Amino acid sequence: FNERRGILTANETTDYFFGFSNTKDSAVILDVPKGVFVGMIVDMWQQSPSDVGVFGPNAGAGGKHIIIGPNTPSAGVPEPEDDQKIHRVNTDQIFFVLRAIGTPEEVKEMSGKLRFYNAGQNPDIKILDGEDKFTAQYQPRGLAFWETLHRGINSEVVQERDRLFMYWLRELGIEKGKPFKPTDRQKNFLEDGAKVGELMAKALVFNERLEGVLRQNNWRMILGGEWGDGIKNSQRMRYYDTFDPRARYTYEAVTTSPAMTIPMPGKAQAYLGKFEDESGARLKGGNSYVIRIEKDVPAELFWSIVIYDTDTRCLIDNREGAAGGKATMGSKTEGLRKNADGSYYMFLGPDAPPKGWEPNHVQTLPGRGWFPYMRAYGAKAEFFNDEYKFPTIQMVKDFTDYIK
C-alpha cells in the first residue's frame, strides 16, 4: 500500500513498473515483451511521444522503443532494426510507466523479460521491489516547492518556451547554474506564491470551468473533452501550448499519453472524476454515500472506482479503520456483489461495511474530504459518446435500503 500512497491518483488494480534514464550520452532503449502491459514513455515535461504495450504501436506484441533526446549524439543512436520504434523527446531525462495486468505468475513472467538500458550497455534490467516504502511524489509546499523546481531546472535543458519563465524566476533567486540562496524578501514572495499557486490549481481541479470536460451527472473527463478543453499528450495546440489544463492535471495526477488523451474506442484509457454528490455538496469523510454504477460498464480490460484524499490527491489512507486498507471497487475486485438488474452499489462511509458487502465498501475518514476516479481500460465508444450513463453519488443516512 505504501508504495502507491504517495503517487498522485494511482490505481490499486494493476502492478506498476517505473524506470528512469538519461538520453544525454546515448539513446535509451526500452524493450517491452509480449503481454498485457498498459504504459507510456514520458519526458520531464510529462509530454508523451508514445504509448507502449497493448495500446502502443506494437499492440501488445512486444518490441523495442528507441528514445532520443535533444543532446543524444549520433554515435549514441543504435543501427535501425526491424519493428524498432524511434521516439524523440525534448528533455534529457525520460521515464517509462508500465501497468501490468494478469495473475501474479503472469506478471512475474512478463516483467522478467523487460529490458531497459542505454545504447551500448548490456541489455538488461534490475527490478527493485518497492518493499512497501512510502515516497511522497506529490508537490511539496512552501519553500520546498521552489527548491524542487530549482533542482529540476538545473538538471534539464531550457526549452524555447521556458525563457520568459526563466527571467521571472531569476528575479526570485532561481537561476540555472547558480545555487538557490533567496534573500528574505525573495523567500516571502516565494512562500506567498506557492500558496496562491496551489489555491489556483485547486480551483481549476475542484471547480471545473473548461468547456467540453464536464459530462453527465457532473463527472469530469480528466483527460479529454474537445481538443483544447482537456489536456493533450503533447500539450501543444495549433497556436498555443495549454496552460490552465496542465496546471489542473498535474496537480491531481501524473503522466499522459496518446491513449490517455485521445478517445480511440477499445484502445483508450478513460478517466472520470467527480467532486460533489447529486445535491451539489462536497464529499465528506464523516458522511455515508452510495455510488450506483450502471450495468455493463464498457471496458474491455477492467473498470474501477478508486477513492482519493482531496488534500494529497493520493489513495485514501484508511488502514487504521475496521475495514481499512482498501480504496477500490471494480471489475477485478474479488467477491464483488452485483444487483439483480446488473448494476452495482458502492458503499462509502466512516463505519465498518455491512456484513457480506465488504468487497463493495470503502471506509472514509471523518474530517477529511474525498473524491472518486472512475477508470475504464480499453474503454469502448459508449464511454465517450454519452450512451453509457455515469454513476450517481447519493448521501444516505445508512445502507439499510440498499442491502435488503
Secondary structure, DSSP 8 states (H G I E B T S, - for coil): -HHHHTSTT--SSSEEEEEEEE-SSS-EEEEE-SS-EEEEEEETT---SEEEETTSTTTTS-EEEEEE-TT--GGGS----TT-EEEE-SSSEEEEEEEE-S-HHHHHHHHHT-EEEETTS-S-------TT-----S---THHHHHHHHHHHTTS---GGGHHHHHHHHHTT--TTS-----HHHHHHHHHHHHHHHHHHHHHHHS---TTTB-GGG-EETT-SSTTTS--TT-B-SS-B--HHHHHHHHH-----HHHHS--TTS-EEEEE--B-TTS-B-BTTSEEEEEE-SS--EEEEEEEEEEETTT-SB---TTSTT-S--EEETTSTT----TTS-EEEEEESS---TT-GGGEEE--TT-BEEEEEEEEEE-GGGTSS-S---EEEEES-SHHHH-
